[in-house]
Amino acid sequence: MEVDNDRLSSFMGKMLGDFGAAANAALIKVGDRLGLYKVLAAEGPMTSQQLAAASGTSERCVREWLSAQAASGYVEYEPVSGKFSMLPEQAMVFADEDSPYFMGAVGDMMSAFLLDEPKISDAFRTGRGVNWNDRAECLFCGTARFFRTTYKHQLVQEWLPALDGVVDKLTRGAKVADIGCGHGISTILMAKAFPDSRFFGFDAHPGSIDTARGSAMREGLSERVSFAVATAKTVPAHGYDLVCFFDCLHDMGDPVGALRHVSETMAGDGTCMLVEPFADDLLENNFTPVGRLFYAASTMVCTPASMAQEVGLALGAQAGEARLREVAGQGGFSRFRRATETPFNLVLEARK
């Protein structure tokens, strides 16, 4: 094959950009863990000496970190003063955990991907998958922090109101199951918004349930919010008015069985909310920056997690609405619609 030098040069430029971004993922974690972004955003412009003194870190290390951040466009540099600073937009992404654009958890996620690479490579060879409980610890906290941003700004404000009659039920007092709740962030957000309802969070990972229980206790919600270790197919029947699956149905080995169990045990007029990563039904329409990220995460986390469980359907994070509609129908739901969407999520409503 004849090599097109211009095309090769362009592709090498792309690879250099990707390599630089991948290398800086670890530096994002350093800045997030040590509070460097937060200090710089709050007190900058600062020299490396000033940032090191304010953050209790080594000046020489901080100087190199700042240089890498400036080269990436993550912070600003002023040559005359030798000081570094953060624009408001940069601070929203790296320094403000309550911002709707916070991405500080990226470092945790990338660390988990690299730490678990040997397990994933083995899953490629054997087809046995990798169980969620066998993953690097930073994946659990990273996942919780990554999704917290979206849930905090959209769950109560936009997603629940998009469901037919659900907010009225929650306001009056309803029973809600949050399946695959992880650290319980979504459960607690709903519980704080609807004080007359009861919330039950379930997850198969014991460590996540321990964390969720601690969070509920600190928030003073233990009387209305409970957490238990359970899979989707073993959640106790309580006639739930609302059952939620937040970014987790595609991770399950038997999503059809999970939905069938829910349809048989929820209230007759109950609602099942499926929040899934945004995806088009056609592969080629997902070749976008969001699709690129989600396919990578699906390869490293979601698909192997499903393959490690019974059935191992392996929907993947980019299953798309048509495939999810099919799964819901097989699970016993005759009514299914897209309630709303964001650039990152599909919010789907399923009813019996």
FENKAWO-V332997 format. One record per run of one state. SS is the DSSP state (h for helix, s for strand, l for the rest). FROM is the first residue (numbers start at 1). TO is the last residue. If there is no record, write none. Layout:
ss:SS from:FROM to:TO
ss:SS from:FROM to:TO
This chain:
ss:l from:1 to:4
ss:h from:5 to:33
ss:l from:34 to:35
ss:h from:36 to:43
ss:l from:44 to:45
ss:s from:46 to:46
ss:l from:47 to:47
ss:h from:48 to:55
ss:l from:56 to:58
ss:h from:59 to:72
ss:l from:73 to:75
ss:s from:76 to:78
ss:l from:79 to:82
ss:s from:83 to:85
ss:l from:86 to:87
ss:h from:88 to:94
ss:l from:95 to:105
ss:h from:106 to:115
ss:l from:116 to:116
ss:h from:117 to:126
ss:l from:127 to:131
ss:h from:132 to:134
ss:l from:135 to:136
ss:h from:137 to:162
ss:l from:163 to:165
ss:h from:166 to:172
ss:l from:173 to:174
ss:s from:175 to:179
ss:l from:180 to:184
ss:h from:185 to:193
ss:l from:194 to:197
ss:s from:198 to:203
ss:l from:204 to:205
ss:h from:206 to:218
ss:l from:219 to:224
ss:s from:225 to:229
ss:l from:230 to:241
ss:s from:242 to:246
ss:l from:247 to:248
ss:h from:249 to:251
ss:l from:252 to:254
ss:h from:255 to:265
ss:l from:266 to:270
ss:s from:271 to:277
ss:l from:278 to:282
ss:h from:283 to:286
ss:l from:287 to:288
ss:h from:289 to:307
ss:l from:308 to:320
ss:h from:321 to:330
ss:l from:331 to:334
ss:s from:335 to:341
ss:l from:342 to:344
ss:s from:345 to:351
ss:l from:352 to:352
